[in-house]
Structures are given as structure tokens and as C-alpha cells.
Amino acid sequence: KMNGISAALAELTALAEACPTPRVDVVICPPATLLHRAAQAVLNSPIRIGAQNCHAADKGAHTGDISAGMIQDAGGSHAILGHSERRRDHGETDAIICAQAEAAMARGLVAIICVGETLDERDAGQTLDVVATQLADSVPDAASAENMVIAYEPVWAIGTGRIPVPEQIVQVHNAIRADLVSRFGAEIGQAVPLLYGGSVKPSNATDIFALDNVDGALVGGASLKAADFSLIVQALKPD
């Protein structure tokens, strides 16, 4: 999110102290202005740093954008791509997101590719079709379990406090898993991490992580405070 100035780095330091040896992968994606300093702040911890977006070009006349090479140079290892807010606010299409993912992967970054339906699409019974189309068109052929994570974020649940019932989350995650296996084969398709994003917080994290094919979470507001986010990290049990 567009949150965080220099003072927020103290929360990152506190998180590193609260999770000195996390049993699971922990990635923090601050705004670009803090990317390098955040990477330095967690240099001696297992926590990794990512960017909130990435341009498809490696360099050029793209004022205000950040490239995969810049992210890597600043100490980042991941990039969130296709977040619903980028799709909505900046008109990023599946084709743009696919090109961004290709650029990120080419630089050795892990692409966290987001998919998810709006409330109108959910109410119209289009959820699985929407997600399948986003997967097919946003995920490049170069994807693997090492360079990609898929995050399912029902747009209507982000920041609203509304959580899909467990059966709805499982239905979508199972469909994503099946699509990945069909396209990339069982070895890759079964190994790609699937995250759930949408009002995840300490009070519901344990129940969400217990669901089939939910390997972790893409956390928004609850990641701003180390005290809250560390509880979510602790709720995720390693395989």
C-alpha cells in the first residue's frame, strides 16, 4: 500500500526481532522510497524485501516507474504484480502484468502475481472464469515454483473486513491449483505457493491457513504493525 515513511522502518526492525528465525518465508514489500533502506534493515535476518510493482522495461523513458533491475539493485528479491488496485487505478491489463512478470523473472526476482474477482463478478457467478482468465493471461510461460507465487485476492474482501467463507476460498484455490497443474505439469503446478489475500489478520489467520491449498497470505493493513504481523507469521505452520 501507499503507507510508510522513514519512521516505519522501526516496525521492520521490530518484526526482525520478533521473528529472528521464521519457520516460513517472510517478504515485506514497502513503498519504493524505502526499498533500499528496508533491505539494509533486514540484511542479517531471514526476512526478504520486495517491491509493490515492476515495469516491463529494464530501463527507458518511463517516468515514475521502477524496473526489475532497480528492485534487484536496491536489495529486493520479489515484486507484487497485478494487484487489484494496480489493475483498477492504473488500468494494468493481464498482458501488461504478464510482461512485468517476464521482466521480473528475467532479473531473478520472484513474481507475486495477484488474481481475483470483484463483487459484481462474484454475484454473477463468474469467479472461476475470471480467475482462470487472469491466470492464463497474466502468468508467463517461464513461470516455475521458484520464480512465481500466486495470490488470490477477492477484490470485495480487501480492506473491508469481509471474508469469503472457507468453502469459497478453497473452491478458488483448488481451481488455481488445477489450472497450474494442467498448464505446467504436476511437479511445478503442485509446488507453486498459493497465497490468500483479503482482510487477513491475527484473529482469522489460523483458520485461513488450515484450508486446503492455502500456503500463506498476502497481507495488507495488518502488516503495518510488527505486533500484528508477527502473530500472522506465527500462525502459519511450515510444511
N, C-alpha and C positions, 0 to 999 in steps of 0.2 A: 504494500500500500504506500501511499504518499505520506509516510509518517517517519519522523526521526531526524534529529539534528545531532550535533556532536555529543550532547549530554546523554543521548540514548545509548551510546557505546558502553555506558556503565551497566546497562541491563545485559549487554552481551558478555561483559566480563563476569557478571553475577551468574549468568547461565553456565559459562565455562566452569565456574567454581562449583555450581550445583550439580553439574554432570561431568565430572573430571574424566570418567571413563564410561561414556554412554554405551549401552549394550546394543544400541541400534544406530543407524545413520541419522545424523542431525545436520540439517542445512539451514542456514539463515540467509534470507535474501533481502538485504537492506536497500534503500534508495541508492542510486549511482553515486551520489555525493559522498556516501560513507563506505563505498565498496572497498577501497584500498585500506582505509583505517580499520574497518571491520576484520579484514583478512589478517592484518597485523595483530589485532587484539586477541585472536584465537589461534595465533601461529603455533603455540605449544600445546594445543588441545586437539581432540579428535573432531571438533566442530568444523564444518566446512561452510564456505560462503558462496552465494550465488547472486545473480542479477535478476531483476524483475522483468527484463525484456532483452532482446538482442536483434539488431538489424541483420538483414540477409547479406548485405555487402560487407566486405572486410574493411573497406575504407572508402572515402569519397565525399561528395557534396550532399551530405545527409544531416543538415544542421539539427543539433539537439539529440541525435541518436547515438547509440553505443554499440560497438561491434563485438563479435566474439573474441577477436584478438585483444581488444581493450579490456574486456572482462577477464580474460586469462592473464593479461599483463598486470592487472590490479590485484590478482590473487584469487580470483573466483574460479570455481570448478563446475558450477551449474548455471542454468538460465531457465526461468519460468517463461513459457511461451504459450500464446493463445488463451491467456486468462480472459474470462468473460468481460472484464472491464476494459481490456485492450480491444477485444472484438467490438464491444459496444461503443466506447468513447473514441476509438481511433480507426474504426472500420477495418480492422485486420481480418482478412478472409482466411479460409483454410489454405489456399495456395500461398499466401504470404507467410503463414505460420510454418508450412512445410519448408519453404525456402529458408526461413530463420533457423529451423531445426537442422537443416542440412549444413548451414554455416556454423552452427554451434558444434555439431558433431565433428566437422572437419577440423576444428580447432581443439578437439579433445574435451569439450565440455559435455556434461550430461544435460540433455534437454528434458525439462519437466513440461510435458505437453498437456494442456488442460482441455477438457471436453465437458459439455453439459447443456441441459435444456432450460429454456425459460418456463415460466409458469403457464403461459398460453400453450406452449408446445406440450407440456406435461398434461394439461387439462384436455388437450386434443388427442391424447393417446399416441403422441409422436416421439416420445422419449427415446426409445431404442433406435428408431430410424435416424433421428437427429444425431445421436451419439455415434452410430455406425458410420454415417456420412462424414462426420468430423474426424473420426479415426482414419477412415480410408483416405481422406484428402489432406489431412494435416501431418500424418506420420510418413516420413521418407523411407525409401527402400533400404537405406543404410542403417536403419534402426536396429538396435540389439538390446539385450538385457543389461549391457554395460554402459550404453550411452543414452538410454532413454528411461524415463519414468512417465507413467500416465496418471493424471489426476482427474477424477470425476468430481465436478462441482456443479450440482444443481443450482442454476443461477438464482432461483427463487429462494434458496436457503442461505445465501451468502449474506452474513451480517444481519439477518432478520430474526435469528433465534429459532426459526422454523427448521425442523429436522425431518427429512423423509423417514417413514417408518422403516425398521430394519429390512423388511421384505423388499421395499423399493430399492434400497441401497444394494442389497445382494443381487437383485434382478439385473441391475445395470452393470455391476462389477463382473458378474458371471458372463454377461453378454460381451463385455470388453475382453475378458479373458478368452472367450471362444473365438472372437474376431482375430485376436492376436495369434492364437494357435493356428487358425485357418490360414492366415497370411504368411506367418513366419515359421511355422512348424512348432512342434511341442516343446523342443528344447529351449527356444527363445521365448515363445509365447507364454509358457508357464513360468518363466523366470523374470519377466518384466515386472517391476514393482507397480502395484496399483494403489494410489492414494485416494482417500475420500476427503473432499473439502466442502465446507458449508456449515458454519457455526459450530465447529469442533471446539470444545472447551473441557476443562478438567472434569466437570460433572458428568459428561457423556462419553469421554474418550474411551474408557474401558469397554463399554458396551459396543461402541463402534468397532474397536479393534478386534473384538471377538467374532465379528461377522466373516463369513467365507469370502475369500479373495480380497480382503481389505488388509493391505500390507503396511499402512501408515496413513498419515494425514497431511493435507495441505492446510496449514493453519494461518488464519488472518489475524483478527483482533486479539485473540488470546495469546499471540506470540509477542506482544509488545512488552509484556512484563515477565521477567525471568521466573518469578514465583509461580505464575500461572503456567507458563510454557514448560517449565521443568516437570510439573505434575503430569502433563500430557506425554512428555518423553518417557517418564517412568511408567506410564500406563501401558505403553507398547512393549509387549514381550518379544524377545528375539526368537527366531525360528529354532 
